[in-house]
Amino acid sequence: MAVVSSAEYSEMLDRAKAKRFAYPAINVSSSQTLNAALAGLQEAGSDGILQVSTGGADYWSGPNVKNRVSGALAFAAFAREVAKNFDIKVALHTDHCAEDQLDGFVRPLLDISAEQVKAGGEAVFNSHMWDGSAISLDRNLEIAKELLAKSKNVGSILEIEVGAVGGEEDGVEGGMGEHLYTTVADGMQTVEALGLGENGRYLAALTFGNVHGVYKPGNVKLRPELLEEIQREVGSKYSKESPFDLVFHGGSGSTEKEIADAVSFGVIKMNIDTDTQYAFTRPIVDHMFKNYDGVLKIDGEVGNKKTYDPRNWGKSAEAGMSARVVEAAKQLGSAGQSSW
């Protein structure tokens, strides 16, 4: 199959919300991690979302080049081609983009999409994330209104963050304390500013104690019931059940119950990065330790080409990451839900 169109992406999200499951949104930074993500989704029978962060886009363009717009376009072009080899469908998304990064990432990508749509094509990306978690909610929503209008114009969807995810990702530091928990008042203000779809569709990462990074289960105090409260109170005011299309950020170390609860309260997209990074790297470490004398030219020897060939250990790395994607799809309920 292929990368979805704008209309198909909305159908994907509607299906997840109606059937109460969520899509794995997998950060990829190379052709290998992208192929691993696709293989995992295929094995799970799950559609999904492939996404690239600002740092990931820098890496896609070449670690010494760091042209994130070029890298994002390269990622999208590669994904569109290789996705044709799989039976599932995927959407393309750009991850966290802070205010000082917008002019060098999301805005030019939206401009490129506008040109493509004007010529009769599709937007480059199905959705973009604007991360205003480090600034005031007023300013966050002011920028969101501008980006939502541009997104609607090209048929893409905007993702926003209301509240702050703790920890750090791609140089953006999250808040702490009460800032880790979005309030009902925050939810009301968001709807007052952005509407409920009439001004363009948006996904909302409402925070409930989420923290970026890697933690053991129990070390991060999540309160997914807060999502239910916000959905209920805002929905009651606007006579709409589950008004928000929710996103789960910072899920590493979450228990299965916390994930299931969040999904039951309207989460339809969950970001997965830290866990898949480890799942990709761990088999490489295993290979290098087991083939130490083959991957190194020790004491004047020539080593063993078969063991240091990147395709050799790369296959193991991709398999490890794919297995973690399958696990995520099962936890989120998206496994077996691809029905194109």
Number of C-alpha atoms within 10 A of each C-alpha: 14 17 24 23 21 20 11 15 22 17 13 21 18 14 16 22 22 10 14 18 26 34 28 30 30 28 24 24 23 19 15 17 22 25 20 26 29 29 22 25 33 22 19 23 21 26 27 30 25 24 29 28 23 28 20 24 28 21 20 25 21 15 12 8 12 17 19 23 21 18 24 29 18 16 24 21 12 15 21 19 11 16 20 13 11 15 18 25 26 27 24 26 26 26 25 24 23 22 16 8 14 16 12 14 22 26 17 13 21 22 16 17 24 21 14 15 16 13 9 9 13 19 25 25 26 27 27 30 25 25 25 24 27 19 15 12 17 14 13 22 24 14 15 24 18 11 24 23 18 20 27 17 17 24 24 28 26 25 24 27 26 26 31 29 29 24 17 14 17 12 10 16 15 19 19 16 9 12 19 22 24 21 20 17 11 18 21 18 17 21 16 11 14 20 16 17 12 8 14 20 22 25 21 20 27 30 29 25 25 27 26 19 16 18 15 10 12 10 10 19 13 21 16 25 15 20 28 16 14 23 23 18 18 23 16 13 9 12 11 13 12 19 21 27 23 28 24 26 24 25 24 21 19 19 16 13 11 17 20 18 17 27 27 20 23 24 29 31 27 26 21 23 21 18 18 25 18 15 21 24 17 15 20 20 13 14 18 16 12 12 15 16 16 18 19 17 12 11 8 7 10 12 17 15 12 12 19 18 11 11 12 14 19 20 15 19 25 25 20 22 28 27 21 23 30 23 16 28 28 18 19 24 20 25 24 15 18 18 10 8
